[in-house]
């Protein structure tokens, strides 16, 4: 939102709203007339509280005006919280200080005297400066913040979004030091990893693979021809984890400049060296993965000793402490911002990124009647929506169907030009279901002739044909093996784009219909299994649960899904 408020995506005038907030911080600006202006917002000192410093933040929120407006419902401002929190994160990251609108959080980070659960030390002992009781203003701070914010706002939108994710992860990771050092360490690594996803300046090598696993594979390939052994190694290297770990390391190394080992290292304790950095980054990624996947604590040497040493030896190899990892992460992210392409203007649909917006699909009654978007590619979407309405009527007969005759007129035209049954079937099922349930005087002119013409399309077992059969009270007479195959395929592929979503009630009806076919053949064990699965498919259905609990399975009592799933007064057909 901060970048949007700069106006770089606008082509006209903008609504402007002044946002103010108090940031609680350990940063001290002693001159009350001192004001730090940046492209995103400004900072000015005010009287602090509870031993903390405080800064007034001011941000101008801009939203482009709609031409010819203002209009009723036009967005002229957001709540402002995203702007305030993101700017606080940028200030905290750039100046390496605590800066937050949350007074309790600031007090916990800066003033804590006792370590939290799982930690040996308070946050001040892990990362230098950021959590000190007081950090004094330095003459170059304003210029550093202004330059970083200017570069950040000038980034192409895709890069800006990536950097903001990285900064948020870094700052959140720093905050988590006070309550979980393992999460904090992982988040520091992830702050760089998130930027590395599109970095392709590397090729995984066999040496990147875990040393112990590599030795086992090499031993197994000892007598294999060299060409075959290399193919096996290449296949092993195709493992995604190896590629991701190498990408992370190469990205970080590519964004570590000379200043990291010179000016920035002057105040560091046991500063990490260039030869050690690659190994230490590999260790950091491995530590992050061990925690994320196995909740394995980070090595105690990295969190149990104060003094801000940047590296410690873990398993005979250099590893980054919090102090070292924090300095690497800040340097890498800042270098990325400095080197990434900049642009003064950019075409970007910024409205979709406004905070506080929630995009949801419209209820079917608001669009299913409209033929404008209906064709062979969207027919199944219309069918799913209409099936939902039909099920609603079966469960609550007072419900109403949407009049979709304008869409069905288009079906009558389109279906004749489709050669394959699979293309026609969604349209035909929609056409059939509406006319089956609609009053006689509301049916389509071409019904039932159109359905009779293509009746054979419904004969081949398919989920669409099954739905049409079940909803109209017909039990398809397909052989049990074909029904079992259809059942297996549906529940394996039910979330695929080309698979019709039956919804819970129809899924349960399908399962119960299959259970009845198994019961009729004498396979009571399979029928019971299917009834149990039907309950677990539609767990909120009381009658279905009662049926399972009370049913004494035998080969004479037929399983009628309608009697179980639908209200007693509802009948189909």
C-alpha angles and dihedrals in degrees: 000000000000092000091046089053091059087071096232090133096046127100097187144025122315139216109243126209124180113226121196131184141160117243117203112214150153089234116111124205106180100191109077091203091056110113126179111209121195134170090257102040147321137256130209129173122250133173111294130221136224092008093307128117120238136208130194111228121203123187129174108221113207128194118178115246119241112244112262093011169129094137132184108269094015113151109240099161143001129226090274098225094110091053093048095046096044093050090049089053091050092049092047093048097044099045094034093234139121109266123162141139088228110092094192092051093049091050091049093050098045106027103037112126099180127057120243129241111303095013129100097199141035118255092262089068096055107050122029121237098354095089101025115135089244131011113192122221114256125206093244097049097089093049092048093051093045093049094047094047091047092051091044095052091047094058121111108264095252092053092044092054090049093050093048090052089051094048092048091050091049095049093042088049090053090050091051091060087083093061111016122017092186094060089043093055092047091050092052089055092045091053088067095034092058090061093046097062095096096037111116102168094117145067119210112243130203090250089063090068119095108281097229094046091044091055091051093050092046090051091051090050096045095109096034121107112267094243093052091045091053091050090053091049091049090051091050090048090054085074104123096226092059091050094047093048092050092046090053093050096045092046092052093046091049090056098048108100132195093266090066090068095037126031095014093047095056095093097031121111113231089348115212113258128225094250092049096045097077092051092044091052090051089051091048092053091047091050090050092050094047090054097042095047103030106017087239111167118242113257111286092229089068095055107024101066125067128206101088096261105174097212137030130182112254117180088347094304131097115263130185119248120209090270092052096042092048092052092047093048094049092047094047094048093046091049091050090052092049095049102038118102116272130210134186094207133017138178106242135149093236096169092075089060097054110124120246094036121128119190116206135166115262118248109264095248089068097058114008093088093056113098094190095091096033120114140123092290096051099036093096091053089054090046093053090051093048093047087056089056092048092051088049090056092048090053095040112020092194089070120102135228120230114246102246099168092123087060092046091053086060090048090057089056100040101042094064090060096054117094101190125070090220089061094046100043100078090051094045093048090051090048093047097046096050094048092045093056100032121093113264093252091054098052125115119269092237095052128141094005094068092052092048090052093056099029091125090064088072094051097075111082110257137141092248093051090045091053091051091049096047096044091052094048097256124131109212113233095220116145117265095246090055091048091050090050091049090049093051093046094047097052090045094050103025093121096046114116094241096049119094112240106227096189124229099289095050091043089055090046090052091050093047091048089054090046089055092051090052091047090051090056091049098254096131094162092060091044091055091049090053093047089053090050091049089057091050091047092054102024096166096061109106097192091052092051090048091050091055092047096047101033117113100194117224136151095256107053108081119219108235110189093195093057090050103041105030130063113267093247093055119096131174126212 
